[in-house]
Amino acid sequence: MTTKEENPIVEIIKTLGTAAVLAFGIRTFVAEARYIPSSSMEPTLEINDRLIIEKVSYLLRSPQRGDVVVFSPTDTLREQKFKDAFIKRVIGLPGDTVEVKGGKVYVNNRGLREKYIEEAPEYKYGPVKVPEDKYLVLGDNRNNSYDSHYWGFVPRKNLIGRAIVRFWPPNRLGGLDEKPLYSAQ
């Protein structure tokens, strides 16, 4: 019995087609690479850092305080002509009351101990209650970040994914798992 050999051109087209479908599927539903265009997340993330954003965990669980998230612009940001995704840290969860005063962030009247911020916030904000199905996000560079304290809350539907690892530059390779801790008051 003889087998019919495929035309090499057809084989190449099939292989490239399969690779394209897999790449599109992975980028759309599983993970994608992103770069950092601004200093709003310093010192955690620096300009031109490259990250892997995973998109699966929020199908299985809710975002957690301390997660570094990528999200599409909110309605307010789109009205201001923002089109590109933002990256910030989740501070307020649905139902939380958040306030910034005296150089410290308070969630439900408990101060957060945040080792990852550039410097203490020099502004007052709130108290505000985070609505259902929304999140309050702040940049780690608190005094130089265009974040929720300016434009409001991020709807869950706007979340693209969670930053899990920095892969560039090589000397800063590693995970992004620093979580805020409540301070003893």
C-alpha positions in Angstrom: 0.0 0.0 0.0 1.4 3.4 -1.0 0.8 6.6 0.8 0.2 9.8 -1.0 2.8 12.4 -0.2 1.6 15.9 0.5 2.9 18.8 -1.5 5.6 20.6 0.6 3.8 23.9 0.0 0.6 22.5 1.4 2.5 21.1 4.4 4.1 24.5 5.1 0.7 26.3 4.8 -0.9 23.8 7.2 1.9 24.1 9.7 1.9 28.0 9.6 -1.9 28.0 9.8 -1.9 25.8 12.9 0.8 27.8 14.5 -1.1 31.1 13.9 -4.3 29.7 15.3 -2.5 28.4 18.4 -0.6 31.7 18.9 -3.9 33.7 18.6 -5.7 31.4 21.0 -3.0 31.5 23.6 -2.6 35.3 23.4 -6.4 35.8 23.5 -7.3 33.4 26.2 -4.2 32.3 28.2 -1.3 34.8 28.4 0.4 37.6 26.6 3.5 39.8 26.9 3.2 43.5 27.8 5.7 46.3 28.3 5.7 49.1 30.8 5.4 52.6 29.1 5.4 54.9 32.2 6.8 55.3 35.7 3.5 55.0 37.5 4.4 51.5 38.9 7.9 52.3 40.0 9.8 50.9 41.9 8.0 47.6 41.2 7.9 48.0 37.4 10.3 50.3 35.5 9.9 51.9 32.1 10.4 49.2 29.4 10.1 46.2 31.7 8.5 43.3 29.9 5.9 41.2 31.6 3.8 38.1 31.2 0.1 38.7 31.8 -1.9 35.6 32.6 -5.7 35.6 31.8 -6.9 32.4 33.3 -6.9 32.9 37.1 -9.7 35.5 37.1 -12.0 32.9 35.5 -11.5 30.8 38.6 -11.1 33.3 41.4 -11.7 37.0 42.1 -8.8 39.5 42.0 -7.0 39.9 45.3 -5.7 42.9 47.1 -2.1 43.4 45.9 -2.6 41.8 42.5 -0.9 43.8 39.7 -3.5 44.0 37.0 -3.8 45.0 33.3 -7.1 46.5 32.3 -8.7 48.2 29.4 -9.6 51.9 29.9 -12.8 52.6 31.9 -15.6 54.7 30.3 -14.2 57.8 32.0 -10.7 57.1 30.6 -12.1 56.4 27.1 -14.0 59.8 27.3 -10.5 61.3 27.9 -9.3 59.6 24.7 -7.2 56.9 26.4 -7.1 53.7 24.3 -4.2 51.7 25.6 -4.4 49.3 28.6 -3.3 50.4 32.0 -1.4 48.5 34.7 -1.9 49.2 38.4 -2.1 47.4 41.8 -5.5 46.3 43.2 -6.0 48.1 46.6 -9.8 48.2 47.1 -12.0 45.2 46.6 -15.8 45.3 46.1 -17.4 46.5 49.4 -14.1 47.9 50.9 -13.9 51.5 52.1 -10.6 53.1 51.1 -9.0 56.3 52.3 -5.6 57.9 51.8 -4.5 60.3 54.5 -1.4 61.2 56.4 0.8 59.5 53.9 -0.9 56.1 54.3 -3.6 54.0 52.6 -6.4 52.7 54.8 -8.7 49.9 53.8 -11.7 49.4 56.1 -10.0 51.7 58.6 -6.9 49.5 58.7 -3.6 50.9 57.5 -1.7 49.0 54.8 2.0 48.3 55.2 3.2 48.6 51.6 6.9 47.9 51.1 6.6 48.2 47.3 5.7 51.9 46.9 8.1 54.6 45.7 7.1 57.0 48.5 4.2 57.7 50.8 1.2 59.4 49.1 1.2 63.1 49.5 -2.5 63.5 48.9 -5.8 62.9 50.7 -8.4 60.8 49.1 -11.8 59.4 50.3 -13.1 57.7 52.2 -14.8 56.0 49.3 -16.7 52.7 49.2 -15.8 50.4 46.3 -19.0 49.4 44.4 -20.0 45.8 43.7 -18.0 44.2 40.8 -15.5 47.1 40.7 -11.9 47.6 42.0 -9.9 50.6 43.2 -6.4 50.5 41.7 -3.3 52.6 42.5 0.1 52.9 41.0 3.1 52.0 43.2 4.5 55.4 42.4 1.6 57.0 44.3 2.5 60.6 43.8 3.0 60.2 40.0 0.3 57.8 38.9 -2.9 58.5 37.1 -5.1 56.0 38.9 -8.4 55.4 40.7 -7.9 58.4 43.0 -8.3 60.6 39.9 -10.8 58.7 37.7 -12.7 56.1 39.8 -13.1 52.4 39.8 -12.3 49.6 37.4 -15.2 47.3 36.4 -14.3 43.6 36.6 -15.2 43.2 33.0 -12.3 45.6 32.1 -9.7 43.4 33.6 -7.5 41.7 31.0 -5.3 39.8 33.3 -2.8 39.6 36.2 0.9 40.4 35.8 2.8 37.3 37.1 6.4 37.6 35.9 8.9 40.1 34.5 11.0 38.5 31.8 13.0 41.6 30.7 15.5 42.9 31.5 17.3 39.7 32.5 18.8 41.3 35.7 15.2 42.0 37.0 13.7 38.6 36.0 11.2 37.3 38.5 7.7 37.2 39.9 5.5 40.1 41.1 4.0 38.6 44.2 4.4 41.4 46.8 1.1 41.7 48.7 0.1 44.6 51.1 0.0 43.7 54.7 -2.1 45.5 57.3 0.0 47.4 59.8 -0.4 47.1 63.5 -2.2 50.3 64.6 
